[in-house]
Amino acid sequence: MPGTHTRNFGPMLQSPRCGAKTRNGEYCRAPAVTGKKRCRMHGGARGSGAPRGNTNAVTHGAFTKKAIEGRKSLRQQIQQAEKLLKDLDR
């Protein structure tokens, strides 16, 4: 017979709530992960969130003055070589 089993919701209802602010401006009502202040969807789960350290800030150096000058110099050398080849064809 379905529905005859009484469920014990007490501990879940008494557990601390996540409290992360949602897009609609209210607070998340999901239960927080044990020992954490956030639910599994808002960073309480193991492995969630951004990795340690800001690897996005590591620059590649393509726009340093030295790199820009190097490309400019290379462009000038290519133009000179093309002009020399054009003069030799005549």
C-alpha positions, 0 to 999 in steps of 0.5 A, spaced: 500 500 500 503 506 497 503 512 502 502 508 509 510 509 510 511 515 514 517 519 512 522 523 517 523 530 514 525 533 520 532 533 520 532 535 513 527 541 514 532 543 520 538 543 516 542 549 515 540 552 508 545 554 502 543 562 503 547 563 496 543 569 492 539 567 486 538 570 480 531 573 482 534 576 488 532 571 493 536 566 497 537 559 495 533 554 499 537 548 498 540 544 504 547 546 505 552 540 504 554 537 511 560 542 514 559 547 508 555 553 508 553 552 501 549 547 497 552 542 492 550 547 486 553 553 489 560 551 491 559 546 497 560 540 493 567 537 493 571 539 486 566 545 485 568 552 484 574 555 480 581 552 480 586 555 485 590 560 482 588 565 476 591 561 470 587 566 466 592 572 468 598 568 465 599 572 459 602 569 453 607 575 451 604 577 444 603 584 445 609 586 449 613 592 446 619 587 444 614 582 441 611 588 437 617 591 435 620 584 433 614 583 428 614 590 425 622 588 424 620 582 420 615 585 416 620 590 414 625 585 412 619 581 408 618 588 404 625 589 403 626 582 400 620 583 396 622 589 393 629 586 392 626 580 388 621 585 384 628 589 382 631 583 380 626 580 375 626 587 371 
